[in-house]
Amino acid sequence: MLAENDVNRVRIPNDVAVATRRQRLLRHGTFDLRLASEIIAVHKVTVLVAIVVGLLLSVVYLHVAPRKYAVQLYVTAAEQSSQQPKGLEALSSLAGLSLGPDDNPKFREFLAAIRSPVAAEAIVQNEGMMRVIFPREWSVRDGRWEQPHSYLRAPARVVARILGIPVVPWAPPNAARVYVFLRDNLRVIPDTKSGIVTLELDSERPTQAEALLVTLNKAIDDWMRTHDLQHATDDINYLSQELSKATVQELREALANTLSDQEKARMLASAPLPYVSDMLGTPTFSARPAYPKPIPVLLGGAIIGFLVGFFLAARKHGRR
């Protein structure tokens, strides 16, 4: 009887100590690693099962997730866009600036425009490219745009209305949606050493994405050519009128030099060559899918499984 009481006396302090240690797992922003290790050691089966389940779900995801390939198009500044008027060259020399292919204002404008609403307006006119960007919304059978079928759409709208989230009704793809697509999916990767810029797009249909990059490059190049050609023509007409009315010799010389620069700009814009962006070969795409990446997915599944397993183990440990 005395021995049993002695055991109880020993157990009571131990139970209090264990309970106190459970409460200190996370206190005042500190994490008790020793107690966490004890929980994992005691409930290692729970943690291992959760990790295995996380890995299995990752494997399933790798099998069902759409595979996207990285399609790349290499471009550089065209020779025509690198030829600046003499006056601009003189000003850039005084300012210590470089206007070569690696620091070309026209080429920088091209790179900014390729993901802008201007590019979206150019693409929206090409129905074939629109089908490439929004393949699930084009009905081949009916030959028209249709909202994709989804069982989750109606419940999602109900939840959104309850939460006060605006529900935007579906509409056929337009320039605004193309702009969002280019902004979120098209990557512009410059190489400061070589001056070559990589236009990269991840797509489930790499062959069609290749055509999209070529079409996009040509559309922006043609848009800039047309814009500069019209601008140069307007300037030439204005300068010609002013030159015919000028009587001061210095003014006539200045107008004649400016007129010569504009005529040169119009000539370059009229040449049947790449105007701003010159493609280096044809687009290429990776032999292996760029997405999903197996190692990060499996590693993420194992980490999530471990965290879930540790949470369940901590709950079980707290109920003991």
C-alpha positions as CSV (number, residue, x, y, z in Angstrom):
1,M,0.0,0.0,0.0
2,L,2.8,2.3,0.8
3,A,4.6,1.4,-2.4
4,E,1.5,2.3,-4.4
5,N,1.2,5.7,-2.7
6,D,4.8,6.3,-3.4
7,V,4.2,5.7,-7.1
8,N,1.3,8.1,-7.1
9,R,3.4,10.7,-5.4
10,V,5.9,10.3,-8.2
11,R,3.4,10.3,-11.0
12,I,1.5,13.4,-9.9
13,P,4.5,15.8,-10.3
14,N,5.5,14.1,-13.6
15,D,1.9,14.7,-14.9
16,V,2.0,18.3,-13.9
17,A,5.4,18.7,-15.5
18,V,4.2,17.2,-18.8
19,A,1.1,19.4,-18.8
20,T,3.3,22.4,-18.2
21,R,5.6,21.4,-21.0
22,R,2.6,21.0,-23.4
23,Q,1.5,24.5,-22.7
24,R,5.0,25.8,-23.5
25,L,5.0,24.5,-27.1
26,L,4.4,28.0,-28.3
27,R,4.5,30.8,-25.7
28,H,5.6,34.4,-26.1
29,G,6.6,33.9,-29.7
30,T,9.1,31.0,-28.8
31,F,8.8,27.5,-30.1
32,D,9.8,24.6,-27.8
33,L,11.9,22.4,-30.2
34,R,12.5,19.8,-27.5
35,L,8.8,19.3,-26.9
36,A,8.1,19.3,-30.6
37,S,10.7,16.5,-31.1
38,E,9.1,14.6,-28.3
39,I,5.7,14.8,-29.9
40,I,7.1,13.7,-33.3
41,A,8.9,10.8,-31.6
42,V,5.8,9.6,-29.8
43,H,3.5,10.0,-32.8
44,K,5.9,9.2,-35.5
45,V,3.4,6.9,-37.3
46,T,0.9,9.7,-37.6
47,V,3.5,12.1,-39.0
48,L,4.8,9.5,-41.5
49,V,1.3,8.6,-42.7
50,A,0.6,12.3,-43.3
51,I,3.8,12.7,-45.2
52,V,3.1,9.7,-47.4
53,V,-0.4,11.0,-48.1
54,G,1.0,14.4,-49.0
55,L,3.5,12.7,-51.5
56,L,0.7,10.6,-53.0
57,L,-1.5,13.6,-53.6
58,S,1.5,15.3,-55.2
59,V,2.0,12.4,-57.5
60,V,-1.7,12.5,-58.4
61,Y,-1.4,16.2,-59.1
62,L,1.6,15.7,-61.4
63,H,-0.5,13.2,-63.4
64,V,-3.6,15.4,-63.8
65,A,-2.1,18.9,-63.9
66,P,-1.9,20.4,-67.4
67,R,1.7,20.4,-68.7
68,K,3.0,23.7,-69.9
69,Y,6.1,24.2,-72.1
70,A,8.3,27.3,-72.0
71,V,8.1,28.8,-75.5
72,Q,10.9,31.4,-76.2
73,L,11.5,33.9,-79.0
74,Y,14.9,35.8,-79.1
75,V,14.8,39.3,-80.5
76,T,17.2,42.2,-80.7
77,A,17.1,45.8,-81.9
78,A,16.8,46.0,-85.7
79,E,19.6,47.9,-87.5
80,Q,17.2,50.5,-88.8
81,S,16.1,51.5,-85.3
82,S,19.7,51.9,-84.2
83,Q,20.3,54.6,-86.8
84,Q,19.5,57.9,-85.1
85,P,19.4,61.3,-86.6
86,K,22.7,63.2,-86.4
87,G,21.2,65.9,-84.1
88,L,20.1,63.2,-81.6
89,E,23.5,61.6,-81.8
90,A,25.2,64.9,-80.9
91,L,22.9,65.5,-78.0
92,S,23.4,62.0,-76.7
93,S,27.2,62.4,-76.9
94,L,27.1,65.6,-74.9
95,A,24.9,63.9,-72.3
96,G,27.2,60.9,-72.1
97,L,24.4,58.5,-73.3
98,S,24.6,55.5,-75.5
99,L,22.1,54.9,-78.2
100,G,23.4,51.7,-79.6
101,P,21.5,48.4,-79.8
102,D,21.9,47.8,-76.1
103,D,20.4,51.1,-75.2
104,N,18.0,51.9,-78.0
105,P,15.0,54.1,-77.2
106,K,12.9,52.6,-80.0
107,F,13.7,49.1,-78.9
108,R,12.8,50.0,-75.3
109,E,9.5,51.4,-76.5
110,F,8.9,48.1,-78.4
111,L,9.5,46.1,-75.2
112,A,7.2,48.3,-73.3
113,A,4.5,48.1,-75.9
114,I,4.6,44.3,-76.3
115,R,2.6,43.8,-73.1
116,S,0.5,46.9,-73.4
117,P,-3.1,47.6,-74.6
118,V,-1.6,48.4,-78.0
119,A,-0.5,44.7,-78.3
120,A,-3.9,43.6,-77.1
121,E,-5.7,45.6,-79.7
122,A,-3.4,44.2,-82.4
123,I,-4.0,40.6,-81.3
124,V,-7.8,40.9,-80.9
125,Q,-8.1,41.6,-84.6
126,N,-6.6,38.1,-85.3
127,E,-9.3,35.5,-84.5
128,G,-6.8,32.6,-84.9
129,M,-4.6,34.0,-82.2
130,M,-7.6,34.7,-80.0
131,R,-8.5,31.0,-80.2
132,V,-4.9,30.2,-79.1
133,I,-5.2,32.4,-76.1
134,F,-8.7,31.3,-75.1
135,P,-9.0,27.7,-76.4
136,R,-11.6,26.5,-73.9
137,E,-14.0,29.3,-74.8
138,W,-14.2,28.6,-78.5
139,S,-16.7,26.0,-79.6
140,V,-15.4,24.2,-82.7
141,R,-18.8,22.6,-83.2
142,D,-20.8,25.8,-83.2
143,G,-18.1,28.1,-84.5
144,R,-18.5,30.7,-81.8
145,W,-17.4,31.8,-78.4
146,E,-19.2,30.1,-75.5
147,Q,-18.8,30.2,-71.7
148,P,-17.0,27.0,-70.5
149,H,-19.2,24.6,-68.6
150,S,-18.5,24.3,-64.9
151,Y,-20.4,22.7,-62.0
152,L,-18.7,25.0,-59.5
153,R,-19.8,28.2,-61.2
154,A,-23.2,28.5,-59.6
155,P,-22.1,27.7,-56.0
156,A,-19.2,30.1,-56.4
157,R,-21.4,32.9,-57.5
158,V,-23.7,32.3,-54.5
159,V,-20.8,32.4,-52.1
160,A,-19.4,35.6,-53.8
161,R,-22.8,37.4,-53.5
162,I,-23.0,36.4,-49.8
163,L,-19.5,37.8,-49.2
164,G,-20.2,40.9,-51.2
165,I,-17.7,40.1,-54.0
166,P,-18.8,41.6,-57.4
167,V,-19.7,38.9,-59.9
168,V,-18.7,39.8,-63.4
169,P,-20.9,38.2,-66.1
170,W,-19.1,36.3,-68.8
171,A,-18.4,38.0,-72.1
172,P,-16.6,36.9,-75.3
173,P,-12.8,37.6,-75.1
174,N,-11.9,41.2,-75.9
175,A,-8.9,43.4,-75.8
176,A,-9.1,44.0,-72.1
177,R,-8.8,40.2,-71.4
178,V,-6.0,39.9,-73.9
179,Y,-4.1,42.6,-72.1
180,V,-4.5,40.8,-68.8
181,F,-3.3,37.6,-70.4
182,L,-0.1,39.3,-71.9
183,R,0.6,41.1,-68.6
184,D,0.3,37.9,-66.5
185,N,1.8,35.3,-68.9
186,L,4.3,37.0,-71.3
187,R,7.8,37.5,-69.8
188,V,10.3,39.9,-71.2
189,I,13.8,38.8,-70.2
190,P,16.6,41.2,-71.3
191,D,20.3,40.2,-71.4
192,T,22.3,43.4,-70.6
193,K,25.5,42.0,-71.9
194,S,24.4,40.8,-75.4
195,G,21.4,43.1,-75.9
196,I,19.3,40.1,-76.8
197,V,15.8,40.0,-75.3
198,T,13.9,36.7,-74.7
199,L,10.1,36.7,-75.0
200,E,8.9,33.7,-73.1
201,L,5.4,32.3,-72.8
202,D,4.3,29.1,-71.0
203,S,1.6,27.2,-72.9
204,E,-0.1,23.8,-73.1
205,R,0.1,24.2,-76.9
206,P,3.7,25.1,-77.7
207,T,3.3,25.0,-81.5
208,Q,0.4,27.5,-81.3
209,A,2.3,29.6,-78.8
210,E,5.2,29.9,-81.2
211,A,2.9,31.4,-83.8
212,L,1.5,33.7,-81.2
213,L,4.9,35.1,-80.3
214,V,5.8,35.6,-84.0
215,T,2.5,37.3,-84.6
216,L,2.8,39.5,-81.6
217,N,6.4,40.6,-82.5
218,K,5.4,41.5,-86.1
219,A,2.2,43.3,-84.9
220,I,4.1,45.6,-82.6
221,D,6.9,46.2,-85.1
222,D,4.3,47.1,-87.8
223,W,2.4,49.3,-85.5
224,M,5.6,51.3,-84.6
225,R,6.6,51.4,-88.3
226,T,3.1,52.8,-89.3
227,H,3.2,55.3,-86.4
228,D,6.7,56.6,-87.2
229,L,5.9,56.7,-90.9
230,Q,2.8,58.8,-90.4
231,H,4.7,61.1,-88.0
232,A,7.6,61.6,-90.4
233,T,5.2,62.3,-93.3
234,D,3.4,64.9,-91.3
235,D,6.6,66.6,-90.2
236,I,7.9,66.6,-93.8
237,N,4.8,68.3,-95.0
238,Y,5.0,70.9,-92.2
239,L,8.7,71.6,-92.7
240,S,8.4,71.9,-96.4
241,Q,5.7,74.6,-96.0
242,E,7.8,76.5,-93.4
243,L,10.9,76.2,-95.6
244,S,9.1,77.7,-98.6
245,K,8.2,80.7,-96.4
246,A,11.5,81.2,-94.6
247,T,13.7,84.1,-95.7
248,V,16.4,84.1,-93.1
249,Q,19.4,82.0,-94.2
250,E,20.1,80.5,-90.7
251,L,16.5,79.4,-90.3
252,R,16.4,77.9,-93.8
253,E,19.5,75.8,-93.0
254,A,18.0,74.6,-89.7
255,L,14.7,73.7,-91.4
256,A,16.6,72.0,-94.3
257,N,18.7,69.9,-91.8
258,T,15.6,68.8,-89.9
259,L,13.7,68.1,-93.1
260,S,16.6,65.8,-94.2
261,D,16.5,63.9,-90.9
262,Q,12.7,63.4,-91.3
263,E,13.1,62.2,-94.8
264,K,15.7,59.7,-93.7
265,A,13.4,58.5,-90.9
266,R,10.6,58.0,-93.4
267,M,12.9,56.1,-95.7
268,L,13.9,53.8,-92.9
269,A,10.3,53.2,-91.9
270,S,9.4,52.4,-95.6
271,A,12.2,49.8,-96.0
272,P,10.8,46.2,-96.3
273,L,13.0,45.0,-93.3
274,P,12.4,44.5,-89.6
275,Y,11.9,48.0,-88.3
276,V,12.4,47.9,-84.5
277,S,12.6,44.2,-83.4
278,D,14.6,41.7,-85.4
279,M,13.9,38.0,-84.6
280,L,16.9,35.7,-84.1
281,G,15.6,32.6,-85.8
282,T,12.4,30.9,-85.0
283,P,10.8,30.3,-81.6
284,T,11.8,27.3,-79.6
285,F,10.2,25.4,-76.7
286,S,11.6,23.2,-74.0
287,A,11.7,19.4,-74.5
288,R,10.4,18.9,-71.0
289,P,7.4,20.7,-69.4
290,A,8.3,23.8,-67.6
291,Y,5.2,23.4,-65.4
292,P,4.5,21.6,-63.1
293,K,8.0,20.9,-61.8
294,P,8.2,17.5,-60.2
295,I,10.8,18.1,-57.5
296,P,9.2,21.3,-56.0
297,V,5.7,19.7,-56.2
298,L,6.9,16.5,-54.4
299,L,8.9,18.6,-51.9
300,G,5.9,20.8,-51.2
301,G,3.6,17.8,-50.8
302,A,6.0,16.3,-48.2
303,I,6.3,19.6,-46.3
304,I,2.6,20.1,-46.2
305,G,2.1,16.4,-45.1
306,F,4.6,16.9,-42.3
307,L,2.9,20.1,-41.1
308,V,-0.5,18.4,-41.1
309,G,0.9,15.3,-39.4
310,F,2.6,17.4,-36.7
311,F,-0.7,19.3,-36.1
312,L,-2.6,16.0,-35.7
313,A,0.1,14.6,-33.5
314,A,0.1,17.7,-31.3
315,R,-3.7,17.4,-30.9
316,K,-3.4,13.7,-30.0
317,H,-0.6,14.5,-27.6
318,G,-2.6,17.2,-25.9
319,R,-5.5,14.8,-25.3
320,R,-3.3,12.2,-23.5
